[in-house]
Amino acid sequence: MAALLAVVLGACGGDTPSAPPSTALDEVDACALLTAEEIEEATGIAPGAPDDSGPASGPPMCNWPAADNSHPFAVSLLVAPSDNYTSFDGALARWQESAEGMGMEFDANDYREVEGPGTVNSWMEEAGMLQAHRGNRMVQVFAQVAPDRDGLAASTALARHAMARLK
């Protein structure tokens, strides 16, 4: 449930319009934002071919399976609108407001502010997922990792690569 709530709230827009992106969201190729080498270096898992077969009406998303089937997948990457957050506390308050407005439970303890590539970065330990918000974009990384790797470090490195390629 925490993972679903994180996806819904991370992509929630506010009442104030965001600055227009230089690339329309429906033109973003999520599979082009990471390379196989970057994924393997960060996660310790060699990825298979990327798969962008999510819903056509959904936000840009890409999944890389583990090439050797040792894990259900190596990385899942989602790019969604964001609210131009300037602080973690402001983002957390907005996420709580959105959850309550949808009749969903919200636990602020599920979200931890971390250093990362965004202006606001949130690590959801239980879900193993990082959301990095910068301007009107959010990059969400869900990475499986080899036993000798750290999930937060891997997700942060991959979010940095993805954000660097977003135009």
N, C-alpha and C positions, 0 to 999 in steps of 0.2 A: 504494500500500500504506500509506503514512504517513497518508493521509486516512482510510482504513478503520480503521486502528489507533486513530487519534485519536477517532473516533466511538465505537468499542467501549470504549476505556479511559475516555473522558470520562464515559460513562454508567455505568461500573462502580460498583456499590455495595460497601461494605465489610461487615465483620462486625458493626459497631455500627449499630443502627437510627438513621435520621435522624429529626429532629422532624417530625411530620406537617405537610404543607403546608395552607394555609388553603383552597386550591382543589385538588381532586384532579387529578392530571396528565391523566387522560382527559377532564377538563372544560375544559382549556386550549385555546383557539382560537389557534393560532400565527399565523394570518393576521390576527388582530385586534391583534397586538402591534406592528405597524409600519404607517405610512401611506405612500401613494405619494409624498407630498411629502417625507417623511423619507428615503425611499430615494433619490429623485432628488437631493436636497440632498447626501447623503453620497457617493453613487457617481458622480453626473454622468450617470446613465443613467435615462431615464424607464421605469418598470416597467409591464408589462401587468397584467392582472387576476391576483390571487393564486390559487394552485392548491394545495389541501391534499389532493390525491388519493393520498397515500402509503398504505402498508398500514394498515388499520384497527387492527391489533394493535400497531403501532409507536408510538413517542413522537410527540407533537404536532410537526408539521412543516409548513412552508409555503414554496413557491417562487414567486418573481415573475419571469416572463420579461421580457426587454427588449422594450419595446413596439415598437421599430423593427427587431427581429431583428438588431441590430448585435452582440449578444453572445448566447451560448447562454441566459443568464439574467442577471438583475440581482442578485438576492439569494436565498439559501437560508437558512432559519432553522429550527433544531431546538431543542426544549425537552426536557430529559431529567432524570432524577434525578441528584443529586450526593451526595457524601459529607460535607457540612459541613466541607470543608477549611478549615484556618486558616492554612496556609502553602503556598507554592509547592513548597518542598523536600519537605514531607510528601505533597503531592499527587503529585509526580514519583515518589517512592519507591513509593507505592501503585499508580500506573500501571505502573511497571516490574514490580512484584510480580504484578499482574494479567496483564500480557503474558506473563511467564514461565510463570505458571500455565496459560495457554492455549496454550503452546508457540509463541508469536509472538515475533519479533524486536522489540527495543525499543532505540531510540537517544535518549538524553536530550537530545542536541544538536538534535533535531527540535523541541523545545519551548523557547520563550523566555518568561520572565516579563515581563509588560508591565503598565503602569498601565491600569486599566479599571474597569468598573462592579461587578465582582465582588470578593469577598474574595481569590480566587485567579483570575488571568487568564493564559491561555497563548496565545501566538501561534505558529502553525505556518507558518513562512515558505514552505516548499516547497508546502504544501497551500493556502496563502493563506486560512487559517481561524483564527478567534478562538474560544476557549472561555472564557466567564466563569462562574465558580462562585460562588454565594452561597447559604449555607445548604444546603438539600436540593434546589436547582435548578441546572441548568447551561443556559446559553443559548449555542448555537453559531451563529456567523454566517460564511457563506461568501459574499463579495460580489465581483462583477466590478466593475471601476471604469474610468471614462474615463481617457484618457492623462494628464489634468491632475490626477488624484486619487491619493491614497495608500490602498492596500488596508487597512493596519492602522488608519489614522485612520477610514476609512469603516466598517469592521467594529466598531470601538470605539464610534463614535457610534450605530450601529444597535443594538448590544447594550445601550447605556445606555437607549435608548427602550424596547426590549423588556422589560428588567428593571424599568423604572419601572412598566410596566403589569401585570406578573405579580402576582397576589394570593395 
